[in-house]
Amino acid sequence: MLPTPSRSHPAPMQSGGCYTANASLQARGAEPALELLALALERVQVSAHPLAIVDYGSAQGGNSLRPMAQAIRAMRGRVGADTSLAIIHTDQPENDFSALFCLLRDHPDSYLDVDPQVFPFAIGRSFYGQVMPTAAVTVGWSSFAVHWLSSAPVRYAGHVWPPMAAPEVRSAFKAHSTEDWRAFLTHRAAELVPGGCLVVVQPVRQVDGSSSFPVLMAWVQDELEGMAADGMIEAAEFGGMTIIVYERTPSAVRAPFADGPFQGLCVRADVVQDLPDPYWTTYETDGDATLFAARTIGFFQAAFLPSLLAALDRGRDETFRRAFSGRLLAGLRQRLLEAPQPLVCPLATQALLLEKA
Ligand SMILES: C[S@@+](CC[C@H](N)C(=O)[O-])C[C@H]1O[C@@H](n2cnc3c(N)ncnc32)[C@H](O)[C@@H]1O
């Protein structure tokens, strides 16, 4: 029998292509980083064979198609038709890699259709360790992944969303996010070839001490409290329902580079940009409240619902899990229809282009 994954690790995105279908916010947020990727692809020193392009935190690959296709086009232009290109998608072991490979086979925009000398691989290991051989990666890309921490620094955070927890819990998450960021950079530095480049885009909070999604996460907490109060879920289950995310501030992202290169990585570009709630922007134009609610709840469900399901007792069957999800999502939907407002905010992104000296 497979071991039950440890709750101290983040849960993967919702499987079966659900994340890909509900990740337009993340795609939008990664757009500024595509420009940095273009710069990286011009600058990078091309030496390794086969040439490895690594996508750290791919989920089911939907948002990887565009940056990977861009990288393939640019590299092909530089190395000629005969050099094999390896595209390596990495994520946690529980990630739905099967959905990723089906997407690569079936999607009309799959990069596999345009270049016979491109070979996809997958690695199911945490990027908070070294996952590729030393000096093997020419180009690295990571989008909307490093705000997921390696583990929860406390057993019971007391809130579903760490930025809204008590001050001492927030401090523990903040300290852990600092360590994780340094670990992520250290391992990527080891993996890059000299002259290799890494582009990382992550959601950030512009104001230290503020929370992203304060209304959405207050509603989620309220719904879960209701389920605990009327006995649908046990206190221990409720207590374990924390999403292991902590967005950094731009200054925390820059901190490792305060005195110059960090582990041989130099910052070549740094772009911070506000990310308005795209579902709300569309709603303001089309006025379709049902669609607005579906998109907003879909975003929450695909990215965060698995973290809550993972805290349910192992003995809970599929029927219970569906009832839990149904009640939570219906509660959120009703609140949103009664009081339409942007929920996926405030948020900004920070994109860094890093070069290995
Ligand atoms: C929000 S999704 C982003 C997916 C995609 N890159 C995008 O831009 O839409 C975050 C992904 O990071 C993965 N992730 C989180 N922590 C990770 C870790 N320690 N190692 C590898 N992947 C991780 C999650 O499993 C998830 O698939």
The ligand as an ORCA input file, in Angstrom:
! r2SCAN-3c Opt
* xyz 0 1
  C       0.150     27.238     -8.302
  S       0.943     25.854     -9.028
  C       1.815     26.641    -10.365
  C       1.854     25.798    -11.591
  C       2.406     26.480    -12.824
  N       3.824     26.692    -12.727
  C       1.685     27.776    -13.117
  O       2.356     28.802    -13.278
  O       0.455     27.765    -13.218
  C       2.258     25.530     -7.897
  C       2.933     24.215     -8.158
  O       4.130     24.159     -7.388
  C       4.228     22.862     -6.891
  N       5.095     22.843     -5.722
  C       4.836     23.346     -4.500
  N       5.854     23.074     -3.672
  C       6.757     22.360     -4.386
  C       8.012     21.780     -4.075
  N       8.532     21.870     -2.856
  N       8.686     21.122     -5.053
  C       8.153     21.031     -6.306
  N       6.967     21.566     -6.652
  C       6.283     22.218     -5.704
  C       2.803     22.477     -6.543
  O       2.665     21.089     -6.373
  C       2.074     23.040     -7.733
  O       1.949     22.121     -8.757
*
